[in-house]
Each structure stands twice: as C-alpha cells, then as structure tokens.
Amino acid sequence: MIDLRSDTVTRPTAAMRRAMAEAEVGDDVYGEDPTVNRLEQRAAEVMGKEAALFVPTGTMGNTIAVKLHTEHGQEVICDARAHILDYELSMVAWFSGCIIRPVQTEDGILSWEQVRRVIKPVNPHSAATGLVCLENTHNMAGGTVYPVRTIREICDGVHERGLKVHIDGARIFNAATASGLSVREIAASADTVMFCLSKALGAPVGSLLAGAADTIAKGRLYRKRLGGGMRQVGVLAAAGLVALEETPQRLFEDHCNARFLGEGLARIAGVQIDPRKIVSNIVIFDVGGTGLSASEISSRLKQRGVLINGINERQMRAVTHYDVSREDCVQALGALAEAVAS
C-alpha cells in the first residue's frame, strides 16, 4: 500500500529501532531519563533556545505554549486555517480559556499589517490579544513557508506591544529545507517554537517545545497537568534523537517527490493544481472537475493500493515522506488517473 495520507505514517528506521532497544532510561518525571535529557538539550541547541521540553504530541506542545503566553479571556491571533484552530479539539479554549481571532490569508502566511489590524489592547468591551501564532510550514495552505523577513517583522511588532509569538513549527525542518535557512534562523525571533519528531522527521512518537529556560520550566508543570508526565520514555526519545540528527538532510527528496506529484496531477483531466506553488512535502489538489467527490476518489484509490485523504468535498491532500519513493509516486499518479477515468 502506498500511503500518502500524511508524513505521520512513517515507520521507524533500523537505526531508530536499534537506538530504542539500547536506550539508557530513567524516570523522566524526576528528570532522571538521560536520553530524554540529551534530546531536550540537543533540541534547544538546534532551535537556538535556552531549553526544550519533550511532549507526546504537537497538540500538547501547542497547548502548553498558548497557556504559557496568555491569560484566561484573551484572544490568540492565527491564520483562519491554522492547525490550532481546526485540528486540536479547541484546546485554546478548553485549557487556556482563550478564543481564536482568525485572519483570512491567501496562502496561510500572515503579514504584520494583517496582525497589526486585529491586535486589541485591554479595553472595557472586547477580549484583549494575548498571543500571535504562526504556522510554518502551513499544513492546509499546502505546505507554504514563511519568509524569515515576515516572521521577524511580525515578532518585532508584536514584541513592541508587549505580546508574545509562538511558532507552530510541526514541519519547521521542511521550512528550513525549502528556504535554505537553518531552523535556528527561522525560530530566532519567536518566543517559543514547537516541532514534531513524528511528522517529516519520521520518529514514531513525540514533539519538542523550545523557548526560554524559565518558560519551559513552567511548561513542564503544564505537561504534567495534561497527563504528559512520562516515565522511562528514553526508549522514545532515542528514536527522536536519531530523527533529529539524520532525517533533515534528506527532506529535499520529499520536496522533489511532492513537486513531481504535482506536475503529474496537473496532467490528469479534471484535476486542478499549480505545481509551481508546491514548496515542501504537501500537495493539495482540487478534484471538482472530475465529477467525483474527494471521498469517492479516495475509496477508488484504496482499491488500487493508494491511500490519499480528502480534506473536503473538492480537495485532497497528498504528503510525501521517506517511506514513499519516486516509483511510488509514479504508481500513485497512475492509480489516480484510472480512478477518475473509470
């Protein structure tokens, strides 16, 4: 089965499995798991931050970040298709007591001017702004990447107003690959950044939240409240260390395969996509012209050994990763052409 549903479906590499089997462990709630400690130290170093916190999921990492930077009753500014708005079970409201102030964008990339217009000071009538969240790469906009200049401009403006910026960098290593910059450069101006080990980097489990040492220390308490106090979790952190060190350099191959997919999709009757807009490993395409719904095409593809999910009635999303080869992409395109023609 060729699985293009997400880059979360990867299986641990042989190196990850060996590291997991041989991991030195301790009780992480006591701060005594040496492998977790090494992972957190290395993540902080890579991101250019003082400290980092290992969490089970990106959702938990984002949830902790929002809580750290806000007070109950405030607003969190983000793009209207942001992951924290649509795919995290309203944790901004449930855990932090905040509401989202969504901003419509063309490509998932906020500008300082857009952010500036919706920042609200403390006043007697409406919720004040507490935090700005940027998603890089932007999932539902098709893996788009923030120009680092834009991130800096937003951060400078937000900081001047005494507020904080969090980067949902679930796929920030893809952003670094696409932009030719380091993740440290991308995250430099933000107060906190979360990134996933279990998406593009291919580890079986885990994400990291990085920021100032006192911020992360407080975040550790929120992790405990959310049920994220893990014990001998070095067996998972070991795979994360391998992913962090070995996977980033091969993400360019995933990007090339995504562009290849996009170019092939553009040649299929009834499918609409502009391959020039594909900059990372996410390919979103419109199948409305085929006369079939996305769910119907998904079902037909599964019968042909290909998994691709619909994201609404007209659109589908394919995500490349290290378990998908160029030949797999060729076969997937062939299956899709058959599915819409039959």
Solvent accessible surface area in square Angstrom, and as a share of the most:
residue,aa,sasa,rsa
1,M,147,0.66
2,I,22,0.11
3,D,24,0.13
4,L,0,0.00
5,R,88,0.32
6,S,14,0.09
7,D,0,0.00
8,T,70,0.41
9,V,36,0.21
10,T,13,0.07
11,R,165,0.60
12,P,29,0.18
13,T,49,0.28
14,A,67,0.52
15,A,25,0.19
16,M,2,0.01
17,R,135,0.49
18,R,142,0.52
19,A,26,0.20
20,M,47,0.21
21,A,90,0.70
22,E,138,0.62
23,A,22,0.17
24,E,106,0.47
25,V,61,0.35
26,G,16,0.15
27,D,25,0.13
28,D,3,0.01
29,V,54,0.31
30,Y,157,0.60
31,G,39,0.38
32,E,106,0.48
33,D,0,0.00
34,P,35,0.22
35,T,2,0.01
36,V,0,0.00
37,N,45,0.23
38,R,113,0.41
39,L,0,0.00
40,E,13,0.06
41,Q,123,0.55
42,R,77,0.28
43,A,0,0.00
44,A,6,0.05
45,E,96,0.43
46,V,28,0.16
47,M,0,0.00
48,G,34,0.32
49,K,33,0.14
50,E,128,0.57
51,A,24,0.19
52,A,4,0.03
53,L,0,0.00
54,F,1,0.00
55,V,0,0.00
56,P,33,0.21
57,T,68,0.40
58,G,10,0.09
59,T,45,0.26
60,M,27,0.12
61,G,0,0.00
62,N,2,0.01
63,T,4,0.02
64,I,0,0.00
65,A,0,0.00
66,V,2,0.01
67,K,42,0.18
68,L,26,0.13
69,H,26,0.12
70,T,17,0.10
71,E,124,0.55
72,H,127,0.56
73,G,49,0.47
74,Q,33,0.14
75,E,2,0.01
76,V,0,0.00
77,I,0,0.00
78,C,1,0.00
79,D,5,0.02
80,A,18,0.14
81,R,83,0.30
82,A,3,0.02
83,H,40,0.18
84,I,3,0.01
85,L,58,0.29
86,D,78,0.40
87,Y,106,0.40
88,E,7,0.03
89,L,167,0.83
90,S,64,0.41
91,M,34,0.15
92,V,9,0.05
93,A,49,0.38
94,W,188,0.66
95,F,32,0.13
96,S,1,0.01
97,G,24,0.23
98,C,1,0.00
99,I,94,0.48
100,I,29,0.15
101,R,80,0.29
102,P,63,0.40
103,V,15,0.09
104,Q,148,0.66
105,T,19,0.11
106,E,162,0.72
107,D,63,0.33
108,G,0,0.00
109,I,28,0.14
110,L,1,0.01
111,S,42,0.27
112,W,37,0.13
113,E,78,0.35
114,Q,41,0.18
115,V,0,0.00
116,R,99,0.36
117,R,150,0.55
118,V,39,0.22
119,I,28,0.14
120,K,51,0.22
121,P,99,0.62
122,V,137,0.79
123,N,51,0.26
124,P,124,0.78
125,H,169,0.75
126,S,49,0.32
127,A,28,0.22
128,A,15,0.11
129,T,4,0.02
130,G,4,0.04
131,L,0,0.00
132,V,0,0.00
133,C,4,0.03
134,L,1,0.00
135,E,13,0.06
136,N,0,0.00
137,T,5,0.03
138,H,0,0.00
139,N,13,0.07
140,M,29,0.13
141,A,21,0.16
142,G,9,0.09
143,G,0,0.00
144,T,21,0.12
145,V,29,0.17
146,Y,5,0.02
147,P,60,0.38
148,V,26,0.15
149,R,170,0.62
150,T,21,0.12
151,I,1,0.00
152,R,109,0.40
153,E,92,0.41
154,I,0,0.00
155,C,0,0.00
156,D,81,0.42
157,G,5,0.05
158,V,0,0.00
159,H,70,0.31
160,E,140,0.63
161,R,111,0.41
162,G,65,0.63
163,L,30,0.15
164,K,88,0.37
165,V,0,0.00
166,H,0,0.00
167,I,0,0.00
168,D,3,0.02
169,G,0,0.00
170,A,19,0.15
171,R,10,0.03
172,I,0,0.00
173,F,15,0.06
174,N,0,0.00
175,A,0,0.00
176,A,12,0.09
177,T,41,0.24
178,A,42,0.33
179,S,48,0.31
180,G,69,0.67
181,L,55,0.27
182,S,51,0.33
183,V,8,0.05
184,R,121,0.44
185,E,72,0.32
186,I,3,0.01
187,A,0,0.00
188,A,64,0.50
189,S,29,0.19
190,A,5,0.04
191,D,36,0.18
192,T,0,0.00
193,V,0,0.00
194,M,2,0.01
195,F,0,0.00
196,C,3,0.02
197,L,0,0.00
198,S,25,0.16
199,K,33,0.14
200,A,5,0.04
201,L,2,0.01
202,G,0,0.00
203,A,2,0.02
204,P,45,0.28
205,V,53,0.31
206,G,1,0.01
207,S,0,0.00
208,L,0,0.00
209,L,0,0.00
210,A,0,0.00
211,G,0,0.00
212,A,40,0.31
213,A,51,0.39
214,D,108,0.56
215,T,31,0.18
216,I,3,0.01
217,A,60,0.47
218,K,104,0.44
219,G,0,0.00
220,R,81,0.30
221,L,111,0.55
222,Y,24,0.09
223,R,6,0.02
224,K,106,0.45
225,R,165,0.60
226,L,40,0.20
227,G,64,0.62
228,G,0,0.00
229,G,25,0.24
230,M,35,0.15
231,R,112,0.41
232,Q,96,0.43
233,V,9,0.05
234,G,0,0.00
235,V,62,0.36
236,L,42,0.21
237,A,0,0.00
238,A,7,0.05
239,A,0,0.00
240,G,0,0.00
241,L,35,0.17
242,V,23,0.13
243,A,0,0.00
244,L,9,0.05
245,E,77,0.34
246,E,93,0.42
247,T,8,0.05
248,P,30,0.19
249,Q,131,0.58
250,R,64,0.23
251,L,0,0.00
252,F,130,0.54
253,E,90,0.40
254,D,1,0.01
255,H,16,0.07
256,C,45,0.27
257,N,3,0.02
258,A,0,0.00
259,R,86,0.31
260,F,53,0.22
261,L,4,0.02
262,G,0,0.00
263,E,73,0.33
264,G,5,0.05
265,L,4,0.02
266,A,46,0.36
267,R,181,0.66
268,I,19,0.10
269,A,90,0.69
270,G,26,0.25
271,V,12,0.07
272,Q,114,0.51
273,I,35,0.18
274,D,42,0.22
275,P,25,0.15
276,R,191,0.70
277,K,138,0.58
278,I,11,0.06
279,V,62,0.36
280,S,0,0.00
281,N,0,0.00
282,I,1,0.01
283,V,0,0.00
284,I,31,0.16
285,F,3,0.01
286,D,28,0.14
287,V,0,0.00
288,G,25,0.24
289,G,53,0.51
290,T,28,0.16
291,G,72,0.69
292,L,32,0.16
293,S,35,0.22
294,A,1,0.00
295,S,80,0.52
296,E,84,0.38
297,I,0,0.00
298,S,26,0.17
299,S,58,0.38
300,R,67,0.25
301,L,0,0.00
302,K,122,0.52
303,Q,144,0.64
304,R,84,0.31
305,G,24,0.23
306,V,2,0.01
307,L,26,0.13
308,I,7,0.04
309,N,69,0.36
310,G,33,0.32
311,I,55,0.28
312,N,78,0.40
313,E,141,0.63
314,R,123,0.45
315,Q,62,0.28
316,M,0,0.00
317,R,27,0.10
318,A,1,0.01
319,V,0,0.00
320,T,0,0.00
321,H,3,0.01
322,Y,42,0.16
323,D,66,0.34
324,V,5,0.03
325,S,51,0.33
326,R,104,0.38
327,E,100,0.45
328,D,31,0.16
329,C,0,0.00
330,V,67,0.39
331,Q,94,0.42
332,A,2,0.02
333,L,21,0.10
334,G,36,0.34
335,A,9,0.07
336,L,2,0.01
337,A,40,0.31
338,E,101,0.45
339,A,0,0.00
340,V,24,0.14
341,A,86,0.67
342,S,88,0.57
